[in-house]
């Protein structure tokens, strides 16, 4: 690849770029879905191309193509510079990206079993077994089980001398079952909702989560939900399970700490953030027990990688310490910008710029944004709750464009009465304002309950980009939460 | 732009190499450019050239799919083999429908050279004028201006050959002050017809008028929903209810209720892939011509949309030309939605409102209860109190939790329809504004 990367960078500089990088990316996806006993989808998708990002005349330009050959490299590299010069026509100031980042390295996702070497037959057997278990429960209208595997190989090179090769492997799986009644549809998912649970891992990840062994329980819960009473509407104590809490962290912490949102560069689409820079290091985000870390190094996390798409090493950053807001997710440009008002902020990016493939420009994306574990067991937490609701697995989500007012719905919920799990209730929802909600967090389960949940469908950017993020959580308890809005 | 001849050549190469009983080739090619701006400057300015080839092979009752964006001859031949190999691994699927037969496909003139030829400098110039106006008013502008050329060719071994080339220019902006924001957007096939300055003016006007918003208690209110908000509701009706698969699986509000009254007398909704007020494309992703499909008539549920898979599950049913690339688990969906207009202008709707809330658009909307079509979401970028028939003052944003069907049972529609491009591919709807009684706001935020 070096012949291509050197040519691209030379041409960009020859056309006037003061900085350039190139990413050459191949993605192989395998997706399999078994729905109601038949293989609904089985596809292999291969996608390859390169993108060149430049700074010329103090402004950004980016161009990309699916045809990697010397002539196209030349065309696209020159086009990126032309675009940058057009950007410069209306610039207010020159782009600054801080100190150089120069790394020569190779990173590969560690795994035990290459998912692309496991036979399709074995995968179909696993999915069919789960499907059969689920549909063995009377009342199930639809059972849909799936697996997805990704191999992404990418080469990054920059005019600062970086040359980084990475191979990222992901494996994911899930089942969703639906029961239908008059004017009512209830669903349960395992291990997580919205398609699947996913991690940077090999096929051992699929075996670990044992889809066939858990499909029946999911189906029985979906059927039981049809006749369950409606979740009551009241202000009460709320316990969230790990998967629902993972999405709560994603939406109400992960997005507002993206420094590009804070600086307004996502304002027109995804929105901005309530965590504006005057709050940096000086704002109580949650209670004393709330500690949140963003990292790209947790083994198996869906947000785990060696280097981001600016060639900055993956690393770990404190976001919330003992309830205080102390850190952002940054890029080279936004880290430089933050230091203009906060000279003590880190000089370098913490490595969270990622692009959704060769044809997208990198933007700040969550890696593994995780709530650190507390010290109790789930049984102890429930036993210590006089009156409340225990909600499990996300079904619905919405949050305002500064990430303050949110409303979530879950697939399953139980009442808690006098320290014991009570009756099942359906269509559970809860709502709140982010800092007040996290301020009411008074218990978090211990490390035995902690798991990194994968979110493979985080949308952001124009043109649209989908990112794969991870969120480590253990069940947690929140006081004085409004539940049951419908 | 690749052109029909070259795309046809690729498809013919794949079909001639195919050994399966039936083979389908779906090719998408695009030249896309987008100039993105924020904080009154261009911060992302990108272009993309890509082509993807997707092969669907059916042998007996087995189907396999493979895709790639490598169009070299040897790669296309390997891709065909890969799809056939995948099919061979499968168990038989009795529900597989045969590939469609050829049908006459009308042509839609959707290409505009000025859009295809638009340079980065021209986009920067258009954006620059919005940025300057924003600076002059001490406001902050963000948004995007995009110009795309998209080609689609579908061919199958039964003789289907469908080709379409379209251009699209799209501008959206959010302009903000310290405590307010306004939104403007426009879409045109020809960038010469897209008044980007007007888009900026609308957003700026709302940003200025919504300064210093005050809070209002949540509860039921009469609302005036601008076209963007109505289009969002309509999109979710399509996604949740108008799909033949959702109806068959009992998760649609229309399941078991076709022919029943579900909304007000004035609510008539159809899908028309030939309507230039949406992003017209005359065929679906199987190469079946799109049929104009009446979905709701005078509030009565009439039809859902179908692809060949869902149509084959019901005797006598045929595809309405609404397939996504098959096979899939999403099912067919309408993507060229139109809602019948009413008789009063938007201004008259406001003037007829003693007390209510004016909503520019919604943000982060998602279903809470799909079968009842209950959604939740926030207002955004221009929310105002209406008193005595006039916009009285700006409001802080509110959360709604509301059944769309209930809302459309108490709605008065405006006389003018507007095209609204939604943020999902080429999805666009042509809708009026609406006045809705008793719209449920269930929460409030701090700005």
Boltz contact constraints between the chains, C-beta under 6 A:
constraints:
  - contact:
      token1: [A, 33]
      token2: [B, 329]
      max_distance: 6.0
  - contact:
      token1: [A, 38]
      token2: [B, 93]
      max_distance: 6.0
  - contact:
      token1: [A, 39]
      token2: [B, 90]
      max_distance: 6.0
  - contact:
      token1: [A, 40]
      token2: [B, 327]
      max_distance: 6.0
  - contact:
      token1: [A, 40]
      token2: [B, 329]
      max_distance: 6.0
  - contact:
      token1: [A, 41]
      token2: [B, 327]
      max_distance: 6.0
  - contact:
      token1: [A, 42]
      token2: [B, 86]
      max_distance: 6.0
  - contact:
      token1: [A, 43]
      token2: [B, 65]
      max_distance: 6.0
  - contact:
      token1: [A, 44]
      token2: [B, 66]
      max_distance: 6.0
  - contact:
      token1: [A, 44]
      token2: [B, 82]
      max_distance: 6.0
  - contact:
      token1: [A, 45]
      token2: [B, 67]
      max_distance: 6.0
  - contact:
      token1: [A, 46]
      token2: [B, 68]
      max_distance: 6.0
  - contact:
      token1: [A, 47]
      token2: [B, 69]
      max_distance: 6.0
  - contact:
      token1: [A, 61]
      token2: [B, 45]
      max_distance: 6.0
  - contact:
      token1: [A, 62]
      token2: [B, 46]
      max_distance: 6.0
  - contact:
      token1: [A, 63]
      token2: [B, 47]
      max_distance: 6.0
  - contact:
      token1: [A, 64]
      token2: [B, 48]
      max_distance: 6.0
  - contact:
      token1: [A, 65]
      token2: [B, 49]
      max_distance: 6.0
  - contact:
      token1: [A, 66]
      token2: [B, 50]
      max_distance: 6.0
  - contact:
      token1: [A, 66]
      token2: [B, 69]
      max_distance: 6.0
  - contact:
      token1: [A, 83]
      token2: [B, 45]
      max_distance: 6.0
  - contact:
      token1: [A, 83]
      token2: [B, 120]
      max_distance: 6.0
  - contact:
      token1: [A, 86]
      token2: [B, 120]
      max_distance: 6.0
  - contact:
      token1: [A, 86]
      token2: [B, 121]
      max_distance: 6.0
  - contact:
      token1: [A, 86]
      token2: [B, 124]
      max_distance: 6.0
  - contact:
      token1: [A, 87]
      token2: [B, 42]
      max_distance: 6.0
  - contact:
      token1: [A, 87]
      token2: [B, 45]
      max_distance: 6.0
  - contact:
      token1: [A, 89]
      token2: [B, 124]
      max_distance: 6.0
  - contact:
      token1: [A, 90]
      token2: [B, 42]
      max_distance: 6.0
  - contact:
      token1: [A, 90]
      token2: [B, 124]
      max_distance: 6.0
  - contact:
      token1: [A, 90]
      token2: [B, 128]
      max_distance: 6.0
  - contact:
      token1: [A, 90]
      token2: [B, 131]
      max_distance: 6.0
  - contact:
      token1: [A, 91]
      token2: [B, 41]
      max_distance: 6.0
  - contact:
      token1: [A, 92]
      token2: [B, 41]
      max_distance: 6.0
  - contact:
      token1: [A, 120]
      token2: [B, 89]
      max_distance: 6.0
  - contact:
      token1: [A, 141]
      token2: [B, 250]
      max_distance: 6.0
  - contact:
      token1: [A, 142]
      token2: [B, 249]
      max_distance: 6.0
  - contact:
      token1: [A, 180]
      token2: [B, 250]
      max_distance: 6.0
  - contact:
      token1: [A, 183]
      token2: [B, 371]
      max_distance: 6.0
  - contact:
      token1: [A, 185]
      token2: [B, 251]
      max_distance: 6.0
  - contact:
      token1: [A, 185]
      token2: [B, 371]
      max_distance: 6.0
  - contact:
      token1: [A, 264]
      token2: [B, 38]
      max_distance: 6.0
  - contact:
      token1: [A, 264]
      token2: [B, 39]
      max_distance: 6.0
  - contact:
      token1: [A, 265]
      token2: [B, 38]
      max_distance: 6.0
  - contact:
      token1: [A, 265]
      token2: [B, 43]
      max_distance: 6.0
  - contact:
      token1: [A, 267]
      token2: [B, 38]
      max_distance: 6.0
  - contact:
      token1: [A, 267]
      token2: [B, 142]
      max_distance: 6.0
  - contact:
      token1: [A, 267]
      token2: [B, 174]
      max_distance: 6.0
  - contact:
      token1: [A, 268]
      token2: [B, 142]
      max_distance: 6.0
  - contact:
      token1: [A, 268]
      token2: [B, 143]
      max_distance: 6.0
  - contact:
      token1: [A, 268]
      token2: [B, 174]
      max_distance: 6.0
  - contact:
      token1: [A, 359]
      token2: [B, 48]
      max_distance: 6.0
  - contact:
      token1: [A, 359]
      token2: [B, 50]
      max_distance: 6.0
  - contact:
      token1: [A, 361]
      token2: [B, 44]
      max_distance: 6.0
  - contact:
      token1: [A, 361]
      token2: [B, 46]
      max_distance: 6.0
  - contact:
      token1: [A, 396]
      token2: [B, 366]
      max_distance: 6.0
  - contact:
      token1: [A, 396]
      token2: [B, 368]
      max_distance: 6.0
  - contact:
      token1: [A, 397]
      token2: [B, 366]
      max_distance: 6.0
  - contact:
      token1: [A, 398]
      token2: [B, 364]
      max_distance: 6.0
  - contact:
      token1: [A, 398]
      token2: [B, 366]
      max_distance: 6.0
  - contact:
      token1: [A, 398]
      token2: [B, 376]
      max_distance: 6.0
  - contact:
      token1: [A, 398]
      token2: [B, 377]
      max_distance: 6.0
  - contact:
      token1: [A, 399]
      token2: [B, 364]
      max_distance: 6.0
  - contact:
      token1: [A, 400]
      token2: [B, 378]
      max_distance: 6.0
  - contact:
      token1: [A, 400]
      token2: [B, 445]
      max_distance: 6.0
  - contact:
      token1: [A, 401]
      token2: [B, 363]
      max_distance: 6.0
  - contact:
      token1: [A, 401]
      token2: [B, 380]
      max_distance: 6.0
  - contact:
      token1: [A, 404]
      token2: [B, 445]
      max_distance: 6.0
  - contact:
      token1: [A, 404]
      token2: [B, 446]
      max_distance: 6.0
  - contact:
      token1: [A, 405]
      token2: [B, 399]
      max_distance: 6.0
  - contact:
      token1: [A, 405]
      token2: [B, 443]
      max_distance: 6.0
  - contact:
      token1: [A, 405]
      token2: [B, 445]
      max_distance: 6.0
  - contact:
      token1: [A, 407]
      token2: [B, 376]
      max_distance: 6.0
  - contact:
      token1: [A, 409]
      token2: [B, 368]
      max_distance: 6.0
  - contact:
      token1: [A, 431]
      token2: [B, 443]
      max_distance: 6.0
  - contact:
      token1: [A, 462]
      token2: [B, 36]
      max_distance: 6.0
  - contact:
      token1: [A, 462]
      token2: [B, 144]
      max_distance: 6.0
  - contact:
      token1: [A, 463]
      token2: [B, 34]
      max_distance: 6.0
  - contact:
      token1: [A, 485]
      token2: [B, 401]
      max_distance: 6.0
  - contact:
      token1: [A, 485]
      token2: [B, 442]
      max_distance: 6.0
